[in-house]
Amino acid sequence: MDNAIPFTIRTKLTNALGDVEDLATAKGLQQVFAVELFSLRKTVEEALDTGDRDVADKALRDARVLWGLLRGTPGRYHQVSAMA
């Protein structure tokens, strides 16, 4: 049984991971969301390694959720210090 993920889904996975990581970097939130980024990376890697479509679907859902969280979180560089 061939359970390989189609090329289009593989591309979506790698692009989604890159987009989420780029957004976290751009907003200076890599450390704040380190656990979530690590978990997403591992889920994407598992999907690509095993070819499991269910894991791939989960990774894409997780990427969308994390993207939304990052978009809604003010960046570190834009926060005003409480000490100011």
Order of alpha helices (4+ residues) and beta strands (2+ residues): alpha-alpha-alpha
